[in-house]
Amino acid sequence: MAREAVLGGSAEQPEPEDRALRPQEMSEMIGQKDVIERLRIVVDAAQKRGEVLGHILFDGPPGLGKTTFATCIPNELGVHVEFASGPSLKAPKDIVPYLTNAADRSVLFIDEIHRMPKSVEEYLYTAMEDFRIDMVLGEGINARTHSFRLNPFTLIGATTRAGMLSGPLRDRFTIREHLTFYSTDELAQILKRSAGKLRVDLQEDAANEIACRSRGTPRIANNRLLWIRDFAESRADGNISFPVACSAMQMAGIDSLGLDRQDRGYLETLIRVFAGGPTGIESIAHTMNASVDTLSDEVEPFLLRSELVVRTPRGRIATAKAFTHLNLEQPTSPGGPDDPMPF
């Protein structure tokens, strides 16, 4: 098994419970079958040729397994892995130790790679293509440029916003994989696997109910399970039955669709205050006393994916599904949901 290390402590390591639940090999992973199959092919081919694996870019929403893949791939290859994070690499000098200390055929994983400055991205070009970097030694008229050869390595990047990467950097990743949301059945299997590692009794119907309320995201499913485990140990006999799971999620404010209190607050503000819309995100944020970034980055993505809210040129509009979910009657006044939407 590959040894995990971080130079300079610039990347956060997973919490103990998260690390315990995280698969260590691709054979343990559930879901993303097409991605796993393609990665198995390139890993197997690289091992047979005795060559370094090509650079890999994973993109997709948070919590879908990008870091898990970055952990499993080095384990499959039996090589060393270093962890770094994009925000901590503020200048080229910050990434030099990772590159110069990289072992032969090792893996460098950069999380949130889209948050690296352009200067760092450009510094990676020759490192990724030619396994070489240029360093300036000395100052002024005595300065000299030294070309430093690197051991062949694999760069694995993870991003939630692939569009923010520059085109030249994206093109240097020979393998690009987009991770999609998980089905309810896949999440239920993940929950049962996690429950086994946590040594808790999770009944089948309880696992399915938790999966239904986990937004298609394994990280959220495991977080729900950890809360329900604590609830079961405190308020029940420690076993997670269907009633126990429902009671725990009700206390946490998680409804049948997986909406939390903030999600429902957004919908209720849009419906009660603005008659279902259309209205701008700034108006909703000011009314809720919340930041625009919180609503646009954390709340709206799931509401949009669940077809509870739509975006139009005039603003956000609550759909009929949102009114039904909150047991509210749709207004018929001009400007409400019945007003034609300009697309």
Number of C-alpha atoms within 10 A of each C-alpha: 13 18 11 14 14 15 14 10 11 15 19 11 14 11 9 9 12 14 12 13 19 21 19 21 16 19 11 11 18 19 20 17 11 11 15 16 11 12 18 16 11 14 18 14 14 15 15 9 9 10 14 19 25 19 19 21 25 23 23 18 16 17 17 22 26 23 20 17 23 26 23 21 22 26 19 18 19 15 17 20 26 24 23 25 19 22 16 17 20 15 15 18 12 15 18 17 12 18 23 16 13 20 18 15 20 23 27 24 25 25 24 19 26 23 18 21 17 16 11 18 20 14 18 22 17 13 21 21 12 12 17 20 19 13 14 10 11 10 8 7 6 7 10 12 10 11 11 13 14 18 18 23 24 22 25 26 27 27 23 19 14 19 11 13 18 13 10 11 15 18 13 19 19 11 17 17 17 16 20 16 19 19 16 20 16 18 28 25 17 23 25 21 18 22 21 13 12 15 10 17 14 22 15 15 15 20 25 20 17 27 29 19 21 26 22 22 22 25 20 20 23 24 13 21 27 16 14 23 25 14 21 20 13 10 12 13 11 17 17 27 19 18 11 20 25 19 17 22 23 13 10 14 15 21 16 16 12 19 19 17 12 15 17 19 15 20 26 20 18 25 25 12 12 19 21 26 24 23 20 17 20 16 15 22 18 11 13 16 9 14 13 15 12 11 19 13 10 13 19 21 14 17 19 15 11 16 14 19 23 18 17 15 11 13 14 21 26 27 20 17 13 22 19 12 14 12 9 13 10 18 16 11 10 10 17 19 21 14 13 9 15 7 7
